[in-house]
Structures are given as C-alpha cells and as structure tokens.
Amino acid sequence: MVGNSNYMVNNLSQATIVKIVLLCMTVFILRVATVHYKTRDTIKPSSSNDLKTLTNRVPSHQHRPLVHFSPSKNWINDPNGLVFYDGEWHLFYQHNPHTPTSVNMHWGHSVSEDLIAWTELPIAIEPEDDIVGIWSGSVVIDWKNTTGFQKNMSTHPMIAIYTWQKQRWQEQHMAYSLDRGRTWTKYSSNPIIPMYNNVSTADRLSDQIVRRPFRDPKVFYHIRTSSWILVLTGGDHVQFYRSSDLIHWSLVSQFGLTDGSHGGTWECPDLIEFPQRTLKNRTSLWVLLVSVQRNAPAGGSGMQYFIGTFDGNEFHNIQPPETINWLDYGPDFYAGITFHNIPGYDRRQILISWMSNWQYANNLPTAPLWRGQMTIPRQLQLDLNSYTNKYHLRQTPVQELTRYSKRLITYHHEKLSNMVLNMSRDVYMFNIELHKITKATTIHLKFRENSNKSEYTQVSYIGEKNQIELDRTRSGLTDFHSSYPVQFNMNLDRETLITGRLQLQLIIDRCSIELFVNEGKYTMTSLIFPKDSGYQIEITVDGHEIFINYLELMLFSL
C-alpha cells in the first residue's frame, strides 16, 4: 500500500511537472510573439545593433545626424586611413578635438562592425604643438612585416602615412600601431618623403624656400610588381611613388598637368583597380579619384575621376585629356577615399566622403557643438554606359544600411497623382521608380515639408531638359554664409527618355539629403538645416499621366 501510494504521488508529480513545463513553454511562446509584434509595431532594426545608442552617445541637437557619422564634438573634415582589419572597419579623419574650426589637425578615430554604427575611440595621432597639423593620409596593413615593426605574431602592424604640415611646409610622415589602431608610435626617422631633398630641418621653414601643395598620400599594394604604391598631390597634378618596405620611396611618374578640371588645388587622390573591367588586351581598368577645391558643378569643392590603366609605374588616361567626370553633382561631397584591405570574399570598393564644402564649412550652423559629417559609405562599380558608350562610376549605399530600416509604405503599379505622405520621423530612405516619363513630364518631390508648407527641400525632374534639380532655397537656415548655394542641377543621359523610366533613391537625415538616380548612375549630395520639424513628403506631377512602378518608404530606427 505504501508502495502504491508512492507510485501515485510520483505519477502525480510527473504529471504536474509536465503541466508546469507546458505552461512555461506556452508563456514563453506568447512572450516571444508579443515581443515580435512590438518589434514590428515600433519599427525596430533587424540588426542587433540599435541606432538609439548612436543618438544617446552625443549631445542632443535637432541637426545631429542619425545614420551619418559625425564627431561627438568640434571639427571634422577629410576621411583618412579607411581600413578593414580583424573584423573592424576603421575610420580615421581630420579632427580638431578642441574647437569647431579647421586648425591644428589631429587624426580622430572611430570603428564599426557594420559601416553604420560607429564607436569613437581616443585620438589616434596628435600634432607636436599648436601650429603643426597631422593632415590627410592613409592606413595599410603590413601583412609581411616589410617595415620590421611587428612584435606580436598574431597582430600585424597598421602603418599610417600622412602629411605633416607646419607653416605651409608639407612632408610625408609615418606612424605605426601594434594594437589594432588603439595606440600609435611616430616613426623616429620622419620624414619618409620630404618636400625637397637636401633641405635641412632648420631651413625648411625659411622664407627663402618655395612651398607648394604636397600632400594627402594614399597607399596600396600592387600585386603584379610586388611593391607598395603611393599617390599624392602636387597641387595641380598627382605623383606616384614606389617602395618595397613602406619606408624608402622613389618617385616613378606623375599625371594630370593637362588633364581634367584645374579649377582649384588638387587634393586627396585615390587609385582603384577594377579587375572585372578590362580592355581588349585584358588590361584591368583603374579609376583615379581627385578632389578639386573650386569650380565643381554646384560651386566650390567637388570630386572628379579619371579612367585609365596603371602598370605599377604610370597611369594612362583612356579618355581625352579635356574629359571631366564628376563623381557627385551636389555641393557637399568631397575628399572621398576607399577602404584598404577589404576581405577577398567581399570584393567591394567602398568609399566615404566628407559631406561639406570649403566655401562655407567653417560657418556651418551646428557649432558650437560640432561641424562636419561623413556620407553614407558607398559601393563603387565601374560600368560601361550603353547610352553614351563610355565608362562611368556607379555609386550605391552599402547594403548594411538596410539592416537598420523597416518598410513603412509600399505602392506598386499605380497611377501617380499628387500625394502627401504624413510622417512622424525625419530620418528615412525613400525609393521610387516612375514609368512613362517623357519630355513633357515635370515631377516635384518635397521632403522635410512642415505643416504650413513654408519649409521644404525640393527634388525635381524636368523632362524638357532631362535634368534633375535640387532646390534648398526654403530648406531652413540658408543665410549663414553668402556662398551657400541653394539651387543646383545635373543632366541625365538618354536612358530616362528612351525607356520612359526614372528611378530615385533618397537617404534623408536630420541635416542632409543623398540622392541616387537610376541605380546610382548619378548622385547629388546636399546639406540642409531645417528650422521646423518638417515630416511631410509631397509629390506633384505636371504634364501627362505617369505611373509608379513602386514606391517604398523605409524608416530608420531611432
């Protein structure tokens, strides 16, 4: 009887345990489902990274960008030393940590696991005193320890080569890091490339010495010649150097004295190979990027590029010398360079640019907190344009950006009539493809429009001109500098009018618009500084009937 009683108690206990387990599983499933529902409802990012941490790490400001990198305080300009290593994307940049002005440059440093969410680290490279500048340059990984700096077998040296500047005297210096970029040691025998040979340290600042632009080294490894290549600007041209150890350099050639735009000083060159694009003799095509301080399409600073071949010694332009290819047609896209050491399985060429213009960069109304920000990282692709029969660079936002977005609105295959989309967010991605475009078509898209329609930024397509126009006349603060342009445009090729199709992608942040046209064949980048909290999107159409192939509005997590 006792045995039977124990059996019944044990059996009851097991049944109870089973019920408890089932109840717990039910509660867990309901909880997960509830959390999933809430996640959808509040439009959280699909990535484990939460962009709320980006906004919380810096002082609150109505113009503080959410998905574009800006420093927590003070000045930023050119991106430097873009490099991928050991699972981290490194963004070094020109930075004044003390004031929001472009003096006494340091190298700031931030890292990311996904190119979007950045963590600021301590200053990487500091100048020796208040009148020295650590100017633009690049970082490479010394995989074979050609410098001899490596001490830990598991961590390869990061080598920074940059311009050291004092009283307009410029020369190329080196620093190295043995702890993944966290601390840096300046090379004891700097400079590695002097402005002039046989000029003593005492004489180099003398008024008798002629100074010229000599800066912004970009370094990469050239596999076919088993050598390091360094390209820098000589002011109105670029120079190419070669080395076997990153320390001792020889000048091998120069390019550009009679090519491209010479509206201003040349800066921040970058040379990029596109091995998937070849000439008939199977020679790879290369793209040489050069920033120009003045006379870009929207006025002031801009970026041009050349398409050609490079054999480890010389760059040969395959286009006529007078050809000018602009990388972006907006006023706020400058000093862009690409990442070094992107893994072979990735195979992308990824560029980040400074989003500003030297005409008014020192007057941006975001001070005293900070001045300057970076563009969204962009993937570059060299294409042959079938409508012009010329090669051109295509730019698209990196795919990592979509991990932080959720679709809010979608339209498919509908007639386009005038519409207003009311929103409660000021940071989003807007994609639209329109069909039946003709010369009679005029489309106006207003973004960040306030409730009484007095403030907005307008993007227009004018079919008669086959032209995209961006107008920031009524975008908010515009009078902080007399050279702040408010209207600019770009001409499109024949694709839109031949196919009747126009595709636009816009990334709207709190103080900027990045526009990509026809899958990134053309781009336009612009700062804006709204005074009001404008959330509306308004679309108006003049002329004949057109259709929406698709319209998609993606919100970024706050």
C-alpha positions as CSV (number, residue, x, y, z in Angstrom):
1,M,0.0,0.0,0.0
2,V,2.8,2.3,0.8
3,G,4.4,1.4,-2.5
4,N,1.2,2.1,-4.4
5,S,0.8,5.4,-2.6
6,N,4.3,6.4,-3.5
7,Y,3.7,5.4,-7.1
8,M,0.6,7.6,-7.2
9,V,2.4,10.6,-5.7
10,N,5.3,10.2,-8.1
11,N,3.0,9.8,-11.0
12,L,1.1,12.9,-9.9
13,S,4.3,14.8,-9.5
14,Q,5.4,13.9,-13.0
15,A,2.0,15.0,-14.4
16,T,2.3,18.2,-12.5
17,I,5.8,18.8,-13.8
18,V,4.6,18.1,-17.4
19,K,1.8,20.7,-16.9
20,I,4.2,23.2,-15.5
21,V,6.6,22.7,-18.4
22,L,3.8,23.0,-20.9
23,L,2.6,26.2,-19.2
24,C,6.0,27.7,-19.2
25,M,6.5,26.9,-22.9
26,T,3.1,28.5,-23.7
27,V,4.0,31.6,-21.7
28,F,7.4,31.8,-23.4
29,I,5.9,31.4,-26.9
30,L,3.3,34.1,-26.1
31,R,6.0,36.4,-24.8
32,V,8.2,35.9,-27.9
33,A,5.2,36.5,-30.1
34,T,4.3,39.7,-28.2
35,V,7.9,40.9,-28.4
36,H,8.0,40.2,-32.1
37,Y,4.7,42.1,-32.6
38,K,6.0,45.0,-30.7
39,T,9.2,45.0,-32.7
40,R,7.2,45.2,-35.9
41,D,4.9,47.9,-34.5
42,T,7.7,50.2,-33.4
43,I,9.8,49.5,-36.5
44,K,13.0,48.3,-34.8
45,P,16.0,47.4,-36.9
46,S,16.6,43.9,-37.9
47,S,20.2,44.1,-36.8
48,S,21.3,43.5,-33.3
49,N,22.8,47.0,-33.2
50,D,20.3,49.6,-32.0
51,L,20.8,53.1,-33.5
52,K,19.4,54.6,-30.4
53,T,22.9,54.2,-28.9
54,L,24.2,56.5,-31.7
55,T,21.9,59.3,-30.7
56,N,22.4,58.8,-27.0
57,R,26.2,59.0,-27.1
58,V,26.2,62.6,-28.3
59,P,24.6,65.9,-27.1
60,S,21.1,66.3,-28.4
61,H,20.7,68.7,-31.4
62,Q,18.0,69.0,-34.0
63,H,20.5,68.6,-36.8
64,R,22.6,65.8,-35.3
65,P,22.7,63.1,-38.0
66,L,21.4,59.6,-37.1
67,V,22.8,57.3,-39.8
68,H,25.7,59.5,-40.9
69,F,28.8,59.7,-38.8
70,S,29.6,63.0,-37.0
71,P,32.1,63.5,-34.2
72,S,30.6,64.0,-30.7
73,K,32.1,67.5,-30.6
74,N,34.1,70.0,-32.6
75,W,35.6,69.8,-36.1
76,I,35.8,67.0,-38.7
77,N,36.8,67.0,-42.4
78,D,38.5,64.5,-44.7
79,P,38.2,60.8,-44.0
80,N,41.7,59.3,-43.6
81,G,43.1,55.8,-43.3
82,L,40.0,53.8,-44.2
83,V,40.9,50.2,-43.5
84,F,39.3,46.9,-42.5
85,Y,41.2,44.7,-40.1
86,D,40.3,41.9,-37.7
87,G,36.5,42.3,-38.0
88,E,36.5,46.1,-37.7
89,W,36.1,48.9,-40.1
90,H,38.4,51.8,-39.1
91,L,37.5,55.4,-39.9
92,F,40.3,57.9,-39.2
93,Y,39.6,61.5,-40.0
94,Q,40.8,65.1,-39.9
95,H,39.7,66.3,-36.5
96,N,40.2,69.3,-34.2
97,P,39.1,68.0,-30.7
98,H,39.3,71.4,-29.1
99,T,37.2,73.8,-31.3
100,P,34.8,73.5,-34.3
101,T,37.3,75.1,-36.7
102,S,39.8,73.6,-39.2
103,V,43.1,74.3,-37.5
104,N,45.7,72.2,-35.7
105,M,44.6,68.9,-37.3
106,H,44.6,65.6,-35.3
107,W,43.7,62.2,-36.5
108,G,40.4,61.2,-35.0
109,H,39.4,57.5,-34.9
110,S,36.2,55.5,-34.9
111,V,35.5,51.8,-35.5
112,S,32.4,49.9,-36.7
113,E,31.4,46.3,-37.2
114,D,29.0,47.1,-40.0
115,L,29.9,50.5,-41.5
116,I,26.9,52.2,-40.0
117,A,27.1,52.2,-36.2
118,W,30.4,53.8,-35.2
119,T,32.2,54.0,-31.8
120,E,34.6,56.8,-31.2
121,L,38.0,56.0,-29.8
122,P,40.7,58.3,-28.4
123,I,42.7,60.5,-30.7
124,A,45.0,58.3,-32.9
125,I,47.8,60.7,-33.9
126,E,48.4,64.1,-32.3
127,P,50.5,67.0,-33.6
128,E,53.6,68.0,-31.7
129,D,52.3,71.6,-31.0
130,D,49.5,74.0,-31.7
131,I,50.8,75.1,-35.1
132,V,51.5,71.6,-36.6
133,G,48.8,69.7,-38.5
134,I,48.6,66.0,-38.9
135,W,46.9,66.2,-42.4
136,S,45.3,63.6,-44.6
137,G,46.7,60.2,-45.4
138,S,46.0,56.5,-45.4
139,V,46.5,53.3,-43.4
140,V,47.6,49.9,-44.7
141,I,48.2,46.5,-43.0
142,D,51.8,45.4,-43.2
143,W,51.0,41.7,-43.7
144,K,54.6,40.6,-44.5
145,N,56.2,42.9,-41.9
146,T,58.2,44.7,-44.5
147,T,58.8,47.5,-42.1
148,G,60.1,45.2,-39.4
149,F,57.8,46.8,-36.8
150,Q,55.9,43.6,-35.9
151,K,56.4,42.2,-32.4
152,N,53.3,40.1,-31.8
153,M,52.9,37.3,-34.3
154,S,49.1,37.4,-34.1
155,T,48.7,41.2,-34.7
156,H,50.0,42.8,-37.9
157,P,51.3,46.4,-37.9
158,M,48.9,49.1,-39.0
159,I,51.0,51.7,-41.0
160,A,49.7,55.3,-41.3
161,I,51.3,57.5,-43.8
162,Y,50.2,61.1,-43.6
163,T,51.1,64.7,-44.4
164,W,52.9,66.6,-41.6
165,Q,52.3,70.3,-42.1
166,K,53.8,73.4,-40.4
167,Q,53.6,76.9,-41.8
168,R,52.7,75.7,-45.3
169,W,55.7,73.3,-45.2
170,Q,54.4,69.8,-46.1
171,E,56.1,66.4,-46.0
172,Q,55.1,62.8,-45.6
173,H,55.4,61.1,-42.3
174,M,54.8,57.6,-40.9
175,A,53.3,56.2,-37.7
176,Y,52.6,52.6,-36.8
177,S,50.3,50.7,-34.4
178,L,50.8,47.3,-33.0
179,D,47.5,47.0,-31.1
180,R,44.8,47.3,-33.9
181,G,45.0,51.0,-34.1
182,R,44.4,51.8,-30.5
183,T,47.8,53.5,-29.9
184,W,50.3,54.9,-32.4
185,T,54.1,55.5,-32.5
186,K,55.6,58.1,-34.8
187,Y,58.5,56.8,-36.9
188,S,61.7,58.0,-35.5
189,S,63.3,58.9,-38.9
190,N,60.5,61.0,-40.3
191,P,60.0,62.4,-42.9
192,I,59.8,59.3,-45.2
193,I,59.2,61.6,-48.3
194,P,60.5,65.2,-47.9
195,M,59.1,68.1,-49.9
196,Y,62.5,68.7,-51.3
197,N,65.7,66.7,-51.0
198,N,68.8,68.3,-49.3
199,V,66.8,70.8,-47.3
200,S,67.8,70.8,-43.6
201,T,65.3,70.7,-40.8
202,A,66.4,74.2,-39.8
203,D,66.0,75.6,-43.3
204,R,62.7,74.0,-44.3
205,L,60.6,76.8,-42.7
206,S,62.8,79.6,-44.1
207,D,61.0,82.3,-46.1
208,Q,63.6,81.6,-48.8
209,I,62.1,78.1,-49.5
210,V,59.3,77.9,-52.1
211,R,56.4,75.9,-50.7
212,R,53.8,74.1,-52.8
213,P,51.0,71.7,-52.2
214,F,52.5,68.3,-51.4
215,R,50.0,66.2,-49.5
216,D,47.4,63.5,-48.9
217,P,49.2,60.2,-49.6
218,K,47.1,57.2,-50.5
219,V,49.0,53.8,-50.3
220,F,48.1,50.4,-51.7
221,Y,49.9,47.2,-52.6
222,H,50.4,46.5,-56.3
223,I,50.4,42.7,-56.7
224,R,51.9,42.4,-60.2
225,T,55.0,44.4,-59.3
226,S,55.2,43.2,-55.7
227,S,55.5,46.8,-54.5
228,W,53.8,49.4,-52.4
229,I,52.4,52.3,-54.4
230,L,51.8,55.8,-53.0
231,V,49.9,58.5,-54.8
232,L,49.8,62.1,-53.6
233,T,49.0,65.5,-54.9
234,G,51.4,68.1,-56.2
235,G,48.8,70.8,-56.3
236,D,47.9,70.7,-60.0
237,H,48.8,67.0,-60.7
238,V,49.4,63.8,-58.8
239,Q,52.7,61.9,-58.3
240,F,53.3,58.2,-58.0
241,Y,55.9,56.6,-55.7
242,R,57.0,53.0,-55.2
243,S,58.5,51.2,-52.3
244,S,59.3,47.6,-51.1
245,D,59.2,48.4,-47.4
246,L,56.8,51.4,-46.9
247,I,59.8,53.4,-45.7
248,H,62.0,54.1,-48.6
249,W,60.2,55.7,-51.6
250,S,61.1,56.5,-55.2
251,L,59.2,58.9,-57.5
252,V,58.3,56.9,-60.7
253,S,55.8,59.2,-62.6
254,Q,53.3,62.0,-62.5
255,F,49.9,62.6,-64.1
256,G,47.4,65.3,-64.7
257,L,49.1,68.5,-65.6
258,T,46.9,68.8,-68.7
259,D,44.0,66.5,-67.8
260,G,40.7,67.2,-66.2
261,S,39.5,70.1,-64.2
262,H,42.1,72.6,-62.8
263,G,39.6,75.0,-61.2
264,G,41.3,74.6,-57.9
265,T,44.1,72.8,-56.0
266,W,44.0,69.0,-56.4
267,E,43.7,67.1,-53.1
268,C,43.1,63.6,-51.7
269,P,43.9,61.3,-54.7
270,D,43.0,57.6,-54.7
271,L,43.8,54.9,-57.3
272,I,41.4,52.0,-57.5
273,E,41.6,48.8,-59.6
274,F,38.5,47.3,-61.2
275,P,39.8,43.9,-62.4
276,Q,36.4,42.8,-63.7
277,R,36.6,45.6,-66.3
278,T,39.3,45.1,-68.9
279,L,40.4,46.4,-72.3
280,K,40.7,44.1,-75.3
281,N,44.2,43.2,-74.3
282,R,42.8,42.1,-70.9
283,T,44.4,45.0,-69.1
284,S,42.5,46.0,-66.0
285,L,40.9,49.4,-65.8
286,W,41.7,51.7,-62.9
287,V,40.0,54.8,-61.6
288,L,41.9,57.8,-60.2
289,L,39.9,59.9,-57.8
290,V,41.0,63.6,-57.3
291,S,39.2,66.2,-55.2
292,V,39.3,69.8,-56.5
293,Q,38.9,72.7,-54.2
294,R,36.9,75.0,-56.5
295,N,34.6,75.2,-59.6
296,A,32.8,71.9,-59.1
297,P,29.3,71.7,-60.7
298,A,27.4,73.1,-57.7
299,G,30.2,75.6,-56.9
300,G,33.2,75.3,-54.6
301,S,34.6,71.8,-53.7
302,G,34.0,68.6,-55.7
303,M,35.4,65.3,-56.8
304,Q,36.5,64.3,-60.3
305,Y,37.8,61.0,-61.6
306,F,39.8,59.6,-64.5
307,I,39.5,56.2,-66.1
308,G,42.7,54.5,-67.4
309,T,45.3,51.8,-66.9
310,F,48.1,51.5,-64.4
311,D,51.2,49.2,-64.7
312,G,52.8,49.9,-61.4
313,N,54.7,52.9,-62.8
314,E,52.4,55.1,-64.8
315,F,48.7,56.0,-65.1
316,H,47.4,56.3,-68.6
317,N,44.1,58.1,-69.2
318,I,42.0,56.3,-71.8
319,Q,39.7,59.4,-72.2
320,P,40.6,62.7,-73.9
321,P,42.5,65.0,-71.6
322,E,39.7,67.5,-71.6
323,T,37.2,65.0,-70.3
324,I,35.9,65.9,-66.8
325,N,34.0,63.2,-64.9
326,W,32.3,64.4,-61.8
327,L,31.6,61.9,-59.0
328,D,28.7,63.8,-57.4
329,Y,26.8,66.9,-58.6
330,G,25.8,68.3,-55.2
331,P,27.7,70.8,-53.2
332,D,28.6,68.7,-50.2
333,F,30.7,65.7,-51.4
334,Y,34.5,66.0,-51.0
335,A,37.8,64.3,-50.2
336,G,36.4,60.8,-50.6
337,I,38.7,57.7,-50.4
338,T,38.2,54.0,-50.4
339,F,38.9,51.3,-47.8
340,H,42.1,49.3,-47.8
341,N,42.2,45.5,-47.0
342,I,38.6,44.7,-47.7
343,P,38.4,40.8,-47.5
344,G,38.7,38.9,-50.8
345,Y,35.3,37.3,-50.3
346,D,33.7,40.8,-50.1
347,R,35.3,42.3,-53.3
348,R,33.6,45.6,-52.9
349,Q,35.2,49.0,-53.4
350,I,33.7,51.2,-50.6
351,L,34.1,54.9,-50.4
352,I,33.3,57.5,-47.7
353,S,33.4,61.3,-48.3
354,W,33.3,64.4,-46.2
355,M,29.9,65.9,-46.5
356,S,30.7,69.6,-46.7
357,N,32.2,72.3,-48.9
358,W,35.2,74.5,-48.3
359,Q,33.2,77.6,-49.3
360,Y,31.2,77.5,-46.1
361,A,32.5,74.6,-44.0
362,N,33.8,76.8,-41.2
363,N,30.4,78.5,-40.9
364,L,28.0,75.6,-40.6
365,P,25.3,76.5,-38.0
366,T,25.8,73.3,-36.0
367,A,28.5,75.0,-34.0
368,P,29.5,75.3,-31.2
369,L,28.7,71.6,-30.7
370,W,30.3,70.3,-33.9
371,R,30.9,70.9,-37.6
372,G,31.0,68.3,-40.3
373,Q,29.9,64.8,-41.0
374,M,30.6,61.9,-43.4
375,T,28.5,60.5,-46.2
376,I,26.9,57.1,-46.0
377,P,29.5,54.5,-47.2
378,R,29.0,53.9,-50.9
379,Q,29.9,50.9,-53.0
380,L,31.6,51.9,-56.3
381,Q,31.2,50.0,-59.5
382,L,32.8,50.8,-62.9
383,D,30.2,50.3,-65.7
384,L,30.1,50.8,-69.4
385,N,27.1,53.1,-70.1
386,S,25.3,51.7,-73.1
387,Y,23.6,55.1,-73.8
388,T,26.9,57.0,-74.0
389,N,29.3,54.1,-74.8
390,K,31.6,55.5,-72.1
391,Y,32.8,54.1,-68.8
392,H,31.4,55.7,-65.6
393,L,31.3,55.1,-61.9
394,R,28.1,53.9,-60.3
395,Q,27.5,54.6,-56.6
396,T,25.0,52.9,-54.3
397,P,24.6,52.9,-50.5
398,V,26.2,49.9,-48.8
399,Q,23.7,47.1,-48.2
400,E,24.5,47.2,-44.4
401,L,22.2,50.3,-44.2
402,T,19.1,48.3,-44.8
403,R,19.7,46.3,-41.6
404,Y,18.6,49.4,-39.7
405,S,15.4,50.0,-41.6
406,K,11.9,48.7,-41.8
407,R,9.4,49.2,-44.6
408,L,6.5,51.5,-43.7
409,I,4.7,52.3,-47.0
410,T,4.7,50.4,-50.3
411,Y,2.9,51.2,-53.6
412,H,3.1,49.0,-56.7
413,H,1.9,49.6,-60.3
414,E,-0.4,52.6,-59.6
415,K,-1.2,55.8,-61.5
416,L,0.7,58.7,-59.9
417,S,-1.5,61.5,-58.8
418,N,-0.5,64.3,-56.5
419,M,0.0,62.9,-53.0
420,V,1.1,63.8,-49.5
421,L,2.7,61.3,-47.1
422,N,2.4,62.3,-43.5
423,M,5.1,61.0,-41.2
424,S,6.4,61.3,-37.7
425,R,10.1,60.7,-38.5
426,D,12.7,62.9,-40.0
427,V,15.2,60.1,-41.0
428,Y,14.3,57.6,-43.7
429,M,15.0,56.1,-47.1
430,F,12.7,56.9,-50.0
431,N,12.8,54.7,-53.1
432,I,10.6,55.4,-56.2
433,E,10.5,54.1,-59.8
434,L,8.4,56.0,-62.3
435,H,7.2,54.9,-65.7
436,K,6.0,56.6,-68.9
437,I,8.4,59.6,-68.5
438,T,8.6,61.9,-71.5
439,K,9.9,65.3,-72.3
440,A,6.5,66.7,-71.2
441,T,7.0,65.3,-67.7
442,T,7.7,67.5,-64.7
443,I,7.8,66.0,-61.2
444,H,8.4,67.8,-57.9
445,L,9.2,65.9,-54.7
446,K,9.3,67.9,-51.5
447,F,11.0,66.4,-48.4
448,R,11.0,67.6,-44.8
449,E,8.0,69.8,-45.5
450,N,6.5,71.5,-42.5
451,S,2.7,71.7,-41.7
452,N,2.1,75.1,-43.4
453,K,4.3,74.2,-46.4
454,S,6.6,77.1,-45.9
455,E,9.7,75.0,-45.4
456,Y,10.9,72.1,-47.5
457,T,13.7,70.8,-49.8
458,Q,12.6,70.0,-53.4
459,V,14.0,67.5,-55.8
460,S,12.6,67.9,-59.4
461,Y,12.8,66.1,-62.7
462,I,12.4,68.4,-65.7
463,G,11.7,66.3,-68.8
464,E,12.2,69.1,-71.2
465,K,15.8,69.4,-70.0
466,N,16.2,65.8,-69.0
467,Q,17.5,67.2,-65.8
468,I,17.4,66.7,-62.0
469,E,17.3,69.8,-59.9
470,L,17.7,70.2,-56.2
471,D,16.4,73.3,-54.5
472,R,17.2,74.1,-50.9
473,T,16.1,77.7,-51.0
474,R,13.3,77.0,-48.5
475,S,15.0,74.2,-46.6
476,G,15.6,76.2,-43.4
477,L,18.8,78.0,-42.4
478,T,20.5,79.2,-45.6
479,D,21.9,82.7,-44.7
480,F,24.9,81.6,-42.6
481,H,27.2,82.2,-45.5
482,S,26.9,84.1,-48.8
483,S,28.5,81.2,-50.8
484,Y,26.0,78.6,-49.6
485,P,24.4,77.6,-53.0
486,V,20.7,76.9,-52.9
487,Q,19.9,75.6,-56.4
488,F,21.9,73.1,-58.5
489,N,21.2,70.5,-61.2
490,M,22.6,67.6,-63.2
491,N,21.9,66.5,-66.8
492,L,21.0,62.8,-67.3
493,D,21.9,60.6,-70.3
494,R,19.2,59.4,-72.7
495,E,18.2,56.3,-70.7
496,T,15.3,58.0,-68.9
497,L,13.7,59.4,-72.1
498,I,14.3,56.3,-74.2
499,T,13.0,53.8,-71.6
500,G,10.5,56.2,-70.0
501,R,11.8,55.1,-66.6
502,L,13.2,57.1,-63.8
503,Q,14.5,55.6,-60.5
504,L,15.3,57.7,-57.4
505,Q,16.7,56.7,-54.1
506,L,17.0,59.3,-51.3
507,I,18.5,59.0,-47.9
508,I,17.1,61.7,-45.7
509,D,18.9,62.5,-42.4
510,R,18.4,65.4,-40.0
511,C,20.6,67.7,-41.9
512,S,21.3,66.1,-45.3
513,I,19.9,64.5,-48.4
514,E,21.8,62.0,-50.5
515,L,20.2,61.4,-53.9
516,F,21.0,58.4,-56.2
517,V,19.5,58.4,-59.7
518,N,18.9,55.3,-61.9
519,E,20.6,52.8,-59.6
520,G,23.4,55.2,-58.7
521,K,24.4,56.3,-62.2
522,Y,24.2,59.9,-60.9
523,T,24.4,61.2,-57.4
524,M,23.8,64.5,-55.7
525,T,24.7,65.2,-52.0
526,S,23.4,68.2,-50.0
527,L,23.4,69.5,-46.5
528,I,20.2,71.1,-45.2
529,F,19.4,72.8,-41.9
530,P,15.6,72.8,-41.3
531,K,14.3,75.2,-38.7
532,D,11.0,73.4,-38.2
533,S,10.1,69.8,-37.7
534,G,9.0,69.1,-41.2
535,Y,7.9,65.5,-41.7
536,Q,5.7,65.6,-44.9
537,I,6.6,64.2,-48.3
538,E,4.7,65.8,-51.1
539,I,4.7,64.7,-54.8
540,T,3.2,66.7,-57.6
541,V,3.1,65.9,-61.3
542,D,2.7,68.3,-64.3
543,G,2.1,67.2,-67.8
544,H,0.7,63.8,-68.9
545,E,-0.2,60.8,-66.9
546,I,2.7,58.7,-65.4
547,F,2.8,55.6,-63.3
548,I,4.5,54.3,-60.1
549,N,6.3,51.0,-60.7
550,Y,7.0,51.0,-57.0
551,L,7.3,53.4,-54.1
552,E,8.9,52.3,-50.9
553,L,9.4,54.3,-47.7
554,M,11.9,52.8,-45.2
555,L,12.2,54.2,-41.7
556,F,15.5,54.0,-39.8
557,S,15.3,53.0,-36.1
558,L,15.6,55.9,-33.7
